[in-house]
């Protein structure tokens, strides 16, 4: 037990040093909070192990020595944390038990992810600014803070003789994106996140550098006040500071009871990415100063306030191995197999690694402790390794040379392509993926023919290609696992109904490389029937607006393949519709699935030119703007996407979709739930 306490104190001090003094944390905040909570719990259960200099009894970290020390007249304390509603209720119950009456009303304020700062005014003029430091002594950063536009050099009429204001210096997300874009243009490495960038910008010696960083400031509390008005409530101080011209975040609310506080924090959690700055929780304070005085403080935090922390969107865990999944068109995508970790509201066991270049750039290796991010519906992603935890001699991961399927075909990466592909015509993963794609809602829309049933039917030898689907009868499937009479009838009826789908859907369903749903619509509109498409030379196909030579060559190559023509012949014999466009007043007219939605496209898509993707979005009533904002519905990312757009989307919590998820969105208007990478079959 003593050994674990000693180790926890070492770890907490190490990570506090990285976070508070070096502005370069290795682990997510949630992991740090977990270490502190474990240490505090052990100390409470074993008082004989407690020490007065334990990190559980201290705030922040000692000043770095780079700046002159500043002693705080009123200590700048940390806050106790609540990680769910039960802990929030427990905090309120403890507060109420110490008072003669209820603890409320309360004030709720957003918790900003930045650097705590104290700013002192004398005679209305800014004279000093200091970091929190260890809560009692901070660092003099006056010259740097004076460059921040939100920090007024002078206050308006009515300012007290002495006024100390506490607040948070932060970097807004657009400013962070502009800074990283400038660094990329200069060939410099991108910064990791706005919080660390803001802290590092403030705690360096040249104010001219700070001035270029577009830092911002929110005020949230009074410190020392001399010669000013007296206040009975914290809410009055916020109104007073706003009247003096100081920046107060307008999301704060005075709330009467705990039930309304819970409503506030849950709504703030849902809207945490709606602002152009990062928030990671809500600070709840007892409003009445008399009750605050009764509640008092501990050596570490006030009893009259608590920080409700949103569920973490980043956690660290062990990277067990890196595998490669093969999609329906043969695309080989590396993904991480993780020790299960709860992040972003769900347990994550797998996360995308995108492609070989991304694995190399991030330098993640099986056996590493890695940081994983999951925000909202965004697919989980491995961000970086925790290098201090890397075992000595851990080898780099090497992209496999052959497909994991039984054929062991080479994985080919063509020039200019970020992804590897398996080109074997009988790759099981492509076989299953192709049939699943054919049956998907954006294609032939055959209900009951999803991944699980497709793989079952292949395993039972009932289907090999998409045309075999039309030979299925009730008797073939009724006795199979997960079927029965009703499901068998429904499946066969759905297959029969799909024969009448439009030519555009059939073209898309054939899973031709580079041919997405929008291109299928363009070709169906330009040719009389499927036979005309099959007979058209590549240059004629390329002349169709939105198609171009690359897609045309791919379509031509598909229909020049004898195996593919054999499948087409079987589809014809089955009675599948080969005719041209269905009139607009029929059921196959394009639904307005994206009405009121904004979908940003970045990078090179496999099945769509940029024009075709935009046409698909607008044809369904949506918009395709060139930049990401808080009103963006989703970002569709292909190969070599714009880094600033992805960062902006991640910061705002905008879902980032791959091409298959884009097809789902086009067909249904709904964002797909985050899923594990495709299996290898």
C-alpha positions as CSV (number, residue, x, y, z in Angstrom):
1,X,0.0,0.0,0.0
2,X,2.7,2.5,1.0
3,X,4.6,1.6,-2.3
4,X,1.5,2.4,-4.4
5,X,1.0,5.8,-2.5
6,X,4.6,6.7,-3.2
7,X,4.3,5.8,-6.8
8,X,1.1,7.8,-7.2
9,X,2.6,10.9,-5.6
10,X,5.6,10.6,-8.0
11,X,3.2,10.3,-11.0
12,X,0.9,13.1,-10.0
13,X,3.9,15.4,-9.4
14,X,5.4,14.5,-12.7
15,X,2.3,15.1,-14.7
16,X,1.5,18.3,-12.7
17,X,4.9,19.6,-13.7
18,X,4.3,18.9,-17.3
19,X,0.9,20.5,-17.3
20,X,1.3,23.5,-15.1
21,X,5.0,24.5,-15.7
22,X,5.9,23.1,-19.1
23,X,2.5,23.3,-20.8
24,X,3.3,19.9,-22.4
25,X,1.1,17.2,-20.8
26,X,1.7,13.6,-21.8
27,X,-1.7,12.2,-20.7
28,X,-5.3,13.5,-20.9
29,X,-6.8,15.5,-18.1
30,X,-9.1,12.6,-17.2
31,X,-6.2,10.2,-16.7
32,X,-4.6,12.8,-14.4
33,X,-7.8,13.2,-12.4
34,X,-8.0,9.4,-12.0
35,X,-4.5,9.3,-10.5
36,X,-5.3,12.1,-8.1
37,X,-8.6,10.4,-7.1
38,X,-6.9,7.1,-6.4
39,X,-4.2,8.9,-4.3
40,X,-6.8,10.9,-2.4
41,X,-8.8,7.8,-1.7
42,X,-5.8,5.8,-0.4
43,X,-4.8,8.7,1.9
44,X,-8.4,9.0,3.3
45,X,-8.6,5.3,4.0
46,X,-5.1,5.2,5.5
47,X,-4.5,8.5,7.4
48,X,-1.2,7.2,8.6
49,X,0.2,7.5,5.1
50,X,-0.9,11.1,4.6
51,X,1.8,13.8,4.3
52,X,1.4,17.6,4.4
53,X,3.2,18.1,1.1
54,X,1.2,15.5,-0.8
55,X,0.0,16.7,-4.2
56,X,-3.6,16.2,-3.0
57,X,-3.0,19.1,-0.5
58,X,-1.4,21.5,-3.0
59,X,-2.5,23.5,-5.9
60,X,-1.0,23.7,-9.4
61,X,2.8,23.7,-9.3
62,X,5.5,26.0,-7.9
63,X,6.6,29.0,-10.1
64,X,9.1,28.1,-12.8
65,X,11.8,30.7,-12.0
66,X,11.6,32.2,-15.5
67,X,9.5,35.1,-14.1
68,X,9.5,37.2,-11.0
69,X,7.4,35.6,-8.2
70,X,4.1,37.2,-7.2
71,X,2.4,36.4,-3.8
72,X,-1.4,36.3,-4.0
73,X,-3.2,38.3,-1.3
74,X,-6.1,35.8,-1.6
75,X,-5.0,32.2,-2.5
76,X,-6.0,31.0,-6.0
77,X,-7.4,27.6,-5.1
78,X,-8.3,24.6,-7.2
79,X,-11.8,23.2,-7.3
80,X,-13.1,19.9,-6.2
81,X,-14.5,17.8,-9.1
82,X,-17.7,16.0,-9.7
83,X,-17.7,13.5,-12.6
84,X,-21.4,12.7,-12.7
85,X,-24.7,13.9,-11.4
86,X,-24.4,11.6,-8.3
87,X,-21.2,13.3,-7.3
88,X,-22.7,16.7,-7.9
89,X,-25.6,15.8,-5.6
90,X,-23.2,14.5,-3.0
91,X,-21.3,17.8,-3.1
92,X,-24.6,19.7,-2.6
93,X,-25.6,17.4,0.2
94,X,-22.3,18.0,2.0
95,X,-22.7,21.8,1.6
96,X,-26.3,21.7,2.9
97,X,-25.4,19.6,5.9
98,X,-22.9,22.3,7.0
99,X,-25.5,25.1,6.7
100,X,-28.6,26.1,8.6
101,X,-30.8,25.9,5.5
102,X,-30.3,25.2,1.8
103,X,-27.0,25.9,0.0
104,X,-28.8,27.5,-3.0
105,X,-29.3,29.6,-5.0
106,X,-26.3,28.7,-7.1
107,X,-24.4,30.3,-10.0
108,X,-23.4,28.1,-12.9
109,X,-20.6,29.1,-15.3
110,X,-18.9,27.3,-18.1
111,X,-15.5,25.9,-17.2
112,X,-12.9,27.1,-19.7
113,X,-9.9,25.1,-20.8
114,X,-7.1,27.6,-20.5
115,X,-4.7,29.1,-17.9
116,X,-5.9,30.8,-14.7
117,X,-4.6,34.4,-14.3
118,X,-5.0,37.1,-11.7
119,X,-5.0,40.7,-13.0
120,X,-4.6,43.6,-10.6
121,X,-5.8,47.2,-11.3
122,X,-4.9,50.2,-9.1
123,X,-6.7,53.5,-9.7
124,X,-8.3,51.8,-12.7
125,X,-4.9,51.1,-14.4
126,X,-3.5,47.6,-15.0
127,X,-0.4,47.2,-12.8
128,X,0.2,43.4,-12.6
129,X,-0.8,40.1,-13.9
130,X,0.2,36.7,-12.5
131,X,-0.3,33.0,-13.1
132,X,-1.8,30.9,-10.3
133,X,1.4,29.0,-9.7
134,X,1.0,26.9,-6.5
135,X,-2.0,29.0,-5.5
136,X,-0.1,31.2,-3.1
137,X,2.8,32.3,-5.3
138,X,2.5,32.8,-9.1
139,X,4.6,34.2,-11.9
140,X,4.6,37.8,-13.1
141,X,3.4,37.8,-16.7
142,X,2.2,41.4,-16.8
143,X,3.9,42.4,-20.0
144,X,2.5,39.4,-21.8
145,X,-1.1,39.8,-20.5
146,X,-1.0,43.5,-21.5
147,X,-0.9,42.4,-25.1
148,X,-4.2,40.5,-24.9
149,X,-7.0,42.6,-26.5
150,X,-9.7,41.4,-24.0
151,X,-7.6,42.8,-21.1
152,X,-8.3,46.5,-20.8
153,X,-5.3,48.6,-19.8
154,X,-7.7,51.0,-18.0
155,X,-11.1,50.5,-16.4
156,X,-14.1,52.7,-16.8
157,X,-15.6,55.1,-14.2
158,X,-16.5,53.5,-10.9
159,X,-13.4,51.3,-10.7
160,X,-12.3,50.6,-7.1
161,X,-9.0,51.9,-5.8
162,X,-7.7,48.3,-6.0
163,X,-9.4,45.6,-8.0
164,X,-8.0,42.1,-8.5
165,X,-9.8,40.0,-11.1
166,X,-9.4,36.3,-11.6
167,X,-10.1,34.7,-15.0
168,X,-8.9,32.3,-17.7
169,X,-6.7,33.1,-20.6
170,X,-7.6,30.9,-23.6
171,X,-7.1,30.6,-27.3
172,X,-10.3,30.6,-29.4
173,X,-10.5,27.8,-31.9
174,X,-10.4,30.0,-35.0
175,X,-7.2,31.7,-33.7
176,X,-5.7,28.3,-33.0
177,X,-6.5,27.2,-36.6
178,X,-5.0,30.4,-38.1
179,X,-1.8,29.9,-36.0
180,X,-1.4,26.3,-37.1
181,X,-2.1,27.2,-40.8
182,X,0.7,29.8,-40.6
183,X,3.0,27.2,-39.1
184,X,2.2,24.7,-41.8
185,X,2.9,27.3,-44.5
186,X,6.3,28.0,-42.8
187,X,7.1,24.3,-42.7
188,X,6.8,24.1,-38.9
189,X,5.0,21.5,-36.8
190,X,1.4,22.1,-35.8
191,X,0.5,22.8,-32.2
192,X,-1.4,20.0,-30.4
193,X,-4.3,21.9,-28.8
194,X,-5.5,25.4,-27.9
195,X,-5.0,25.1,-24.1
196,X,-1.4,24.2,-24.2
197,X,-0.7,26.7,-27.0
198,X,-2.4,29.5,-25.0
199,X,-0.4,28.6,-21.8
200,X,2.9,28.4,-23.7
201,X,2.2,31.7,-25.5
202,X,1.6,33.4,-22.2
203,X,4.6,31.9,-20.3
204,X,7.5,32.9,-22.5
205,X,9.8,35.9,-22.4
206,X,8.9,37.9,-25.5
207,X,5.6,39.9,-25.3
208,X,5.8,40.4,-29.0
209,X,5.3,36.7,-29.5
210,X,2.3,36.7,-27.1
211,X,0.8,39.6,-29.0
212,X,0.8,37.6,-32.2
213,X,-1.1,34.6,-30.7
214,X,-4.6,36.1,-30.5
215,X,-5.2,35.2,-26.9
216,X,-8.5,35.9,-25.2
217,X,-9.7,36.3,-21.6
218,X,-12.8,35.6,-19.6
219,X,-13.2,36.9,-16.0
220,X,-15.1,34.9,-13.4
221,X,-14.2,36.0,-9.9
222,X,-13.0,38.8,-7.6
223,X,-9.9,38.7,-5.6
224,X,-8.7,41.6,-3.5
225,X,-10.9,44.7,-3.6
226,X,-10.1,48.0,-1.8
227,X,-12.4,51.1,-1.9
228,X,-15.1,49.4,-3.9
229,X,-18.7,48.5,-3.3
230,X,-19.6,45.5,-1.1
231,X,-21.5,42.6,-2.4
232,X,-23.8,40.0,-0.9
233,X,-23.7,37.5,-3.8
234,X,-21.3,36.2,-6.4
235,X,-23.8,37.0,-9.2
236,X,-23.6,40.7,-8.2
237,X,-19.8,40.6,-8.8
238,X,-20.2,39.3,-12.3
239,X,-22.6,42.1,-13.1
240,X,-20.3,44.6,-11.6
241,X,-17.3,43.4,-13.6
242,X,-19.3,43.5,-16.8
243,X,-20.3,47.1,-16.0
244,X,-16.6,48.0,-15.7
245,X,-16.0,46.7,-19.2
246,X,-14.4,43.4,-18.3
247,X,-15.2,40.3,-20.4
248,X,-17.7,38.1,-18.7
249,X,-19.0,35.0,-20.5
250,X,-22.7,35.5,-21.0
251,X,-23.5,31.8,-20.5
252,X,-23.5,32.2,-16.7
253,X,-26.9,31.8,-14.8
254,X,-28.2,32.3,-11.3
255,X,-30.2,29.1,-10.5
256,X,-32.5,28.5,-7.6
257,X,-32.2,24.8,-6.9
258,X,-30.1,21.7,-7.6
259,X,-32.6,20.2,-10.1
260,X,-32.2,23.3,-12.3
261,X,-28.4,23.1,-11.9
262,X,-28.6,19.5,-13.2
263,X,-30.6,20.7,-16.2
264,X,-28.0,23.4,-16.9
265,X,-25.0,21.1,-16.8
266,X,-26.6,18.5,-19.0
267,X,-27.6,21.1,-21.6
268,X,-24.0,22.6,-21.4
269,X,-22.6,19.1,-22.0
270,X,-24.8,18.7,-25.1
271,X,-23.7,22.0,-26.5
272,X,-20.1,21.9,-25.4
273,X,-18.9,22.2,-29.1
274,X,-21.3,25.0,-30.1
275,X,-18.9,27.7,-29.1
276,X,-15.6,28.8,-30.8
277,X,-13.7,28.1,-27.5
278,X,-13.1,24.9,-25.6
279,X,-15.0,24.0,-22.5
280,X,-14.6,20.9,-20.3
281,X,-17.2,21.4,-17.7
282,X,-19.4,23.7,-15.5
283,X,-18.4,25.4,-12.3
284,X,-21.2,25.5,-9.8
285,X,-20.9,28.0,-6.9
286,X,-23.0,28.8,-3.9
287,X,-24.2,32.4,-4.7
288,X,-24.5,33.8,-1.2
289,X,-21.2,35.1,0.3
290,X,-22.5,34.6,3.8
291,X,-23.1,30.9,3.1
292,X,-19.7,30.7,1.3
293,X,-18.0,32.0,4.5
294,X,-19.9,29.4,6.6
295,X,-18.8,26.6,4.3
296,X,-15.2,27.7,4.3
297,X,-12.3,26.0,2.5
298,X,-9.9,23.1,2.8
299,X,-6.2,23.4,2.1
300,X,-6.9,22.6,-1.5
301,X,-10.3,23.9,-2.5
302,X,-13.4,25.9,-1.4
303,X,-16.3,23.8,-0.1
304,X,-18.7,26.3,-1.7
305,X,-17.8,25.5,-5.3
306,X,-17.4,22.4,-7.5
307,X,-16.3,21.7,-11.0
308,X,-18.7,19.4,-12.9
309,X,-16.5,17.7,-15.5
310,X,-17.9,16.6,-18.8
311,X,-17.1,13.0,-19.8
312,X,-13.6,12.9,-21.2
313,X,-13.1,12.9,-24.9
314,X,-9.5,11.8,-24.6
315,X,-8.1,8.9,-22.6
316,X,-5.0,6.8,-22.6
317,X,-4.9,3.0,-22.9
318,X,-2.7,0.2,-24.2
319,X,-2.4,-0.3,-28.0
320,X,-2.5,-4.1,-28.1
321,X,-2.0,-4.5,-31.9
322,X,-2.5,-2.9,-35.2
323,X,-4.5,-4.8,-37.8
324,X,-5.7,-4.1,-41.3
325,X,-9.3,-4.3,-42.4
326,X,-10.3,-4.8,-46.1
327,X,-13.3,-2.8,-47.3
328,X,-15.8,-3.7,-50.0
329,X,-13.6,-2.1,-52.7
330,X,-10.4,-3.6,-51.4
331,X,-9.2,-0.6,-49.5
332,X,-6.8,-1.7,-46.7
333,X,-7.3,0.5,-43.6
334,X,-5.1,0.0,-40.5
335,X,-6.9,0.2,-37.1
336,X,-5.8,0.0,-33.5
337,X,-6.9,-2.9,-31.3
338,X,-7.0,-1.3,-27.8
339,X,-7.3,-2.4,-24.2
340,X,-11.0,-1.3,-23.7
341,X,-11.3,2.3,-22.4
342,X,-14.4,4.4,-21.6
343,X,-14.1,7.7,-23.6
344,X,-16.6,10.0,-25.3
345,X,-19.5,8.3,-23.6
346,X,-18.9,4.7,-24.7
347,X,-16.3,1.9,-24.3
348,X,-13.9,1.9,-27.2
349,X,-11.9,-1.2,-28.2
350,X,-10.9,-0.2,-31.7
351,X,-9.9,3.1,-33.3
352,X,-9.0,4.2,-36.8
353,X,-5.4,4.9,-37.9
354,X,-6.4,6.0,-41.4
355,X,-3.5,4.8,-43.5
356,X,0.2,4.0,-43.5
357,X,1.4,7.6,-43.6
358,X,-0.7,8.5,-40.5
359,X,0.7,5.5,-38.5
360,X,4.2,6.6,-39.4
361,X,3.6,10.3,-38.7
362,X,2.1,9.5,-35.2
363,X,4.7,6.9,-34.5
364,X,2.4,4.6,-32.6
365,X,3.5,1.0,-32.0
366,X,1.9,-2.1,-30.7
367,X,2.7,-2.1,-26.9
368,X,2.5,1.7,-26.6
369,X,0.3,3.6,-24.2
370,X,-1.6,5.8,-26.6
371,X,-4.0,8.7,-26.3
372,X,-7.4,8.0,-27.9
373,X,-10.0,10.6,-28.8
374,X,-13.7,10.2,-29.3
375,X,-16.1,13.2,-29.5
376,X,-19.8,12.7,-30.2
377,X,-20.4,10.6,-33.3
378,X,-16.8,11.0,-34.5
379,X,-15.1,7.7,-35.2
380,X,-12.6,7.0,-32.4
381,X,-9.0,7.9,-33.3
382,X,-5.5,7.3,-31.9
383,X,-3.8,10.7,-31.5
384,X,-0.3,9.9,-30.2
385,X,1.8,7.7,-28.0
386,X,2.8,8.5,-24.4
387,X,6.5,8.3,-25.1
388,X,7.6,8.3,-21.5
389,X,5.7,4.9,-21.1
390,X,7.2,3.3,-24.2
391,X,9.1,0.1,-23.5
392,X,12.7,0.2,-24.6
393,X,13.4,-1.3,-28.0
394,X,9.7,-1.3,-29.0
395,X,9.8,-1.9,-32.8
396,X,8.0,0.2,-35.4
397,X,4.9,-1.2,-37.0
398,X,5.3,-2.1,-40.7
399,X,2.4,-2.1,-43.1
400,X,1.7,-5.7,-44.3
401,X,2.7,-6.6,-47.8
402,X,-0.2,-9.0,-48.4
403,X,-4.0,-9.1,-47.8
404,X,-5.0,-10.8,-44.6
405,X,-7.6,-12.9,-46.6
406,X,-6.8,-16.5,-47.5
407,X,-5.7,-15.5,-51.0
408,X,-2.7,-13.6,-49.5
409,X,-2.8,-11.2,-52.5
410,X,-0.3,-8.3,-52.5
411,X,-1.5,-5.0,-51.0
412,X,-0.8,-2.4,-53.7
413,X,-0.4,1.4,-53.1
414,X,-0.6,3.2,-56.3
415,X,1.3,6.5,-57.0
416,X,-0.6,9.5,-55.5
417,X,-2.9,7.2,-53.4
418,X,-2.7,7.4,-49.6
419,X,-4.3,4.0,-49.2
420,X,-3.3,0.4,-50.1
421,X,-5.7,-1.9,-51.9
422,X,-6.2,-5.6,-52.4
423,X,-7.0,-6.2,-56.1
424,X,-7.7,-10.0,-55.9
425,X,-11.1,-10.6,-57.6
426,X,-12.1,-13.3,-55.0
427,X,-11.0,-11.6,-51.8
428,X,-13.7,-12.7,-49.3
429,X,-13.7,-9.3,-47.6
430,X,-14.4,-7.6,-50.9
431,X,-16.9,-10.2,-51.8
432,X,-18.9,-9.7,-48.6
433,X,-18.4,-5.9,-48.7
434,X,-19.6,-5.8,-52.3
435,X,-22.8,-7.6,-51.5
436,X,-23.4,-5.5,-48.4
437,X,-22.9,-2.4,-50.5
438,X,-25.2,-3.7,-53.2
439,X,-28.0,-4.2,-50.6
440,X,-27.4,-0.9,-48.8
441,X,-30.0,1.9,-48.6
442,X,-28.2,4.1,-51.1
443,X,-28.1,1.3,-53.6
444,X,-30.7,-1.5,-54.0
445,X,-32.1,-1.1,-50.5
446,X,-32.7,-4.7,-49.6
447,X,-33.8,-4.8,-45.9
448,X,-32.4,-7.8,-44.0
449,X,-29.3,-8.2,-46.1
450,X,-26.8,-6.5,-43.7
451,X,-23.3,-7.5,-42.8
452,X,-24.2,-10.4,-40.5
453,X,-26.7,-12.1,-42.9
454,X,-24.5,-11.6,-45.9
455,X,-21.6,-13.3,-44.2
456,X,-23.9,-16.1,-43.1
457,X,-25.2,-16.6,-46.6
458,X,-21.7,-16.7,-48.0
459,X,-20.6,-19.2,-45.3
460,X,-23.5,-21.4,-46.2
461,X,-22.6,-21.3,-49.9
462,X,-25.8,-19.7,-50.9
463,X,-24.3,-16.6,-52.6
464,X,-21.0,-15.7,-54.2
465,X,-21.8,-12.5,-56.0
466,X,-24.6,-9.9,-56.0
467,X,-26.6,-11.6,-58.7
468,X,-26.9,-14.7,-56.6
469,X,-29.0,-12.7,-54.2
470,X,-31.9,-12.9,-56.7
471,X,-31.8,-16.7,-56.7
472,X,-32.6,-16.9,-53.0
473,X,-35.9,-18.5,-52.0
474,X,-37.6,-18.8,-48.6
475,X,-36.7,-22.4,-48.3
476,X,-33.0,-21.6,-48.7
477,X,-32.9,-19.3,-45.6
478,X,-35.9,-20.2,-43.4
479,X,-33.9,-22.6,-41.3
480,X,-30.7,-20.5,-41.0
481,X,-29.6,-18.8,-37.8
482,X,-31.4,-15.6,-37.1
483,X,-34.1,-16.2,-39.7
484,X,-37.4,-18.1,-39.4
485,X,-40.5,-17.9,-41.6
486,X,-41.3,-14.2,-41.2
487,X,-37.8,-12.9,-41.7
488,X,-37.3,-15.3,-44.7
489,X,-40.5,-14.0,-46.3
490,X,-39.5,-10.4,-45.7
491,X,-36.0,-10.9,-47.1
492,X,-37.3,-12.6,-50.3
493,X,-40.0,-9.9,-50.7
494,X,-37.3,-7.2,-50.3
495,X,-35.1,-8.8,-52.9
496,X,-38.0,-9.0,-55.3
497,X,-38.9,-5.3,-54.8
498,X,-35.3,-4.2,-55.4
499,X,-35.5,-5.4,-59.0
500,X,-37.4,-2.2,-59.8
501,X,-34.8,0.2,-58.4
502,X,-33.4,2.9,-60.7
503,X,-30.4,2.5,-63.0
504,X,-28.5,5.0,-60.9
505,X,-28.9,2.8,-57.9
506,X,-27.9,-0.3,-59.8
507,X,-24.7,1.5,-61.1
508,X,-23.9,2.5,-57.6
509,X,-24.7,-0.9,-56.2
510,X,-22.2,-2.6,-58.6
511,X,-19.4,-1.2,-56.4
512,X,-17.4,0.1,-59.4
513,X,-14.2,1.8,-58.2
514,X,-14.5,5.6,-58.0
515,X,-18.3,5.5,-58.8
516,X,-20.4,6.9,-56.0
517,X,-24.1,7.5,-55.9
518,X,-23.9,10.9,-57.4
519,X,-21.9,9.6,-60.4
520,X,-24.4,6.8,-60.8
521,X,-27.1,9.5,-61.2
522,X,-25.0,11.5,-63.7
523,X,-24.4,8.4,-65.9
524,X,-28.0,7.2,-65.6
525,X,-29.1,10.7,-66.7
526,X,-26.8,10.7,-69.7
527,X,-27.4,7.2,-71.1
528,X,-30.6,5.3,-72.1
529,X,-29.9,2.1,-70.2
530,X,-27.2,0.0,-68.7
531,X,-26.3,-1.6,-72.0
532,X,-25.6,1.9,-73.4
533,X,-23.2,2.5,-70.4
534,X,-21.5,-0.8,-71.0
535,X,-21.0,-0.1,-74.7
536,X,-19.7,3.5,-74.2
537,X,-16.0,4.1,-74.8
538,X,-14.0,5.8,-72.0
539,X,-13.9,9.2,-73.8
540,X,-17.7,9.3,-74.1
541,X,-18.1,8.4,-70.4
542,X,-15.6,11.1,-69.5
543,X,-17.6,13.8,-71.4
544,X,-20.5,13.5,-68.9
545,X,-20.2,16.5,-66.6
546,X,-18.9,15.5,-63.2
547,X,-17.4,12.2,-64.4
548,X,-14.0,12.9,-65.9
549,X,-11.3,10.5,-67.2
550,X,-10.4,8.7,-63.9
551,X,-13.9,7.6,-63.2
552,X,-14.5,6.9,-66.9
553,X,-11.5,4.6,-67.0
554,X,-12.6,2.8,-63.9
555,X,-16.1,2.2,-65.3
556,X,-14.7,1.1,-68.6
557,X,-12.3,-1.4,-66.8
558,X,-15.2,-2.8,-64.8
559,X,-17.3,-3.6,-67.8
560,X,-14.3,-4.9,-69.8
561,X,-13.9,-7.6,-67.1
562,X,-15.5,-11.0,-68.2
563,X,-16.4,-11.9,-64.6
564,X,-18.3,-8.6,-64.1
565,X,-20.1,-9.1,-67.4
566,X,-21.2,-12.5,-66.3
567,X,-22.7,-11.0,-63.1
568,X,-24.5,-8.4,-65.2
569,X,-25.9,-11.2,-67.4
570,X,-27.2,-13.0,-64.3
571,X,-28.8,-9.7,-63.1
572,X,-30.5,-9.3,-66.5
573,X,-31.8,-12.9,-66.4
574,X,-33.2,-12.2,-62.9
575,X,-35.2,-9.3,-64.2
576,X,-33.4,-6.4,-62.6
577,X,-34.2,-3.0,-64.1
578,X,-31.6,-1.8,-66.6
579,X,-33.7,1.1,-67.9
580,X,-32.7,4.8,-67.7
581,X,-33.9,7.4,-65.2
582,X,-37.2,6.9,-63.4
583,X,-39.5,9.9,-63.7
584,X,-39.2,12.4,-60.9
585,X,-42.7,11.8,-59.4
586,X,-42.0,8.1,-58.6
587,X,-40.7,6.7,-55.4
588,X,-37.1,6.7,-56.7
589,X,-37.0,10.4,-57.1
590,X,-34.1,11.8,-55.0
591,X,-35.4,12.5,-51.5
592,X,-34.5,15.8,-49.7
593,X,-32.5,13.9,-47.1
594,X,-30.1,16.8,-46.6
595,X,-32.5,19.6,-46.5
596,X,-31.1,22.3,-44.1
597,X,-27.8,20.4,-43.6
598,X,-24.3,21.6,-44.5
599,X,-21.8,18.9,-45.5
600,X,-18.1,19.9,-46.0
601,X,-16.0,17.7,-48.3
602,X,-12.2,17.6,-47.9
603,X,-9.5,15.4,-49.5
604,X,-9.8,13.0,-52.4
605,X,-12.7,10.6,-52.4
606,X,-12.5,7.2,-54.0
607,X,-16.0,7.2,-55.6
608,X,-16.6,10.9,-56.2
609,X,-15.0,13.8,-57.9
610,X,-15.4,17.0,-55.9
611,X,-18.0,18.2,-58.3
612,X,-19.9,14.9,-58.1
613,X,-19.9,15.0,-54.3
614,X,-21.2,18.6,-54.3
615,X,-23.9,17.6,-56.8
616,X,-25.0,14.7,-54.6
617,X,-25.3,17.0,-51.6
618,X,-27.2,19.8,-53.4
619,X,-29.4,17.4,-55.3
620,X,-30.7,16.3,-51.9
621,X,-31.4,19.8,-50.6
622,X,-28.1,20.3,-48.7
623,X,-25.3,22.8,-48.9
624,X,-21.5,22.1,-49.3
625,X,-19.7,25.1,-48.0
626,X,-15.9,25.4,-48.2
627,X,-15.2,25.8,-44.5
628,X,-16.3,24.2,-41.2
629,X,-18.4,26.1,-38.7
630,X,-20.7,25.4,-35.7
631,X,-23.5,24.9,-38.2
632,X,-21.7,22.2,-40.2
633,X,-23.6,18.8,-40.1
634,X,-20.7,16.6,-41.0
635,X,-17.2,16.7,-42.7
636,X,-16.6,14.0,-45.3
637,X,-12.8,13.2,-45.4
638,X,-11.1,11.4,-48.2
639,X,-7.4,10.8,-48.8
640,X,-5.1,13.8,-47.9
641,X,-7.8,15.9,-46.2
642,X,-7.2,19.5,-45.2
643,X,-5.7,19.3,-41.7
644,X,-7.2,22.6,-40.6
645,X,-10.7,21.4,-41.5
646,X,-10.3,18.2,-39.6
647,X,-8.9,20.1,-36.5
648,X,-11.8,22.5,-36.7
649,X,-14.3,19.7,-37.0
650,X,-12.8,17.9,-34.0
651,X,-12.8,21.0,-31.9
652,X,-16.4,21.7,-32.7
653,X,-17.5,18.1,-32.3
654,X,-18.6,17.9,-36.0
655,X,-18.8,14.3,-37.1
656,X,-16.0,13.2,-39.6
657,X,-17.3,10.7,-42.0
658,X,-15.6,8.3,-44.4
659,X,-17.0,7.5,-47.8
660,X,-19.3,4.7,-46.7
661,X,-20.7,6.9,-43.9
662,X,-21.2,9.6,-46.5
663,X,-23.3,7.3,-48.7
664,X,-25.4,6.4,-45.6
665,X,-26.0,10.1,-45.0
666,X,-27.0,10.8,-48.6
667,X,-29.4,7.9,-48.5
668,X,-31.0,8.5,-45.1
669,X,-30.2,12.0,-44.0
670,X,-29.0,10.5,-40.8
671,X,-25.5,10.3,-39.3
672,X,-24.4,6.7,-38.8
673,X,-23.5,5.6,-35.3
674,X,-19.8,5.3,-34.7
675,X,-18.7,1.7,-35.6
676,X,-15.7,-0.4,-35.4
677,X,-13.6,-0.7,-38.5
678,X,-14.7,-3.3,-41.1
679,X,-13.7,-6.8,-40.5
680,X,-11.2,-8.6,-42.6
681,X,-13.6,-11.5,-43.4
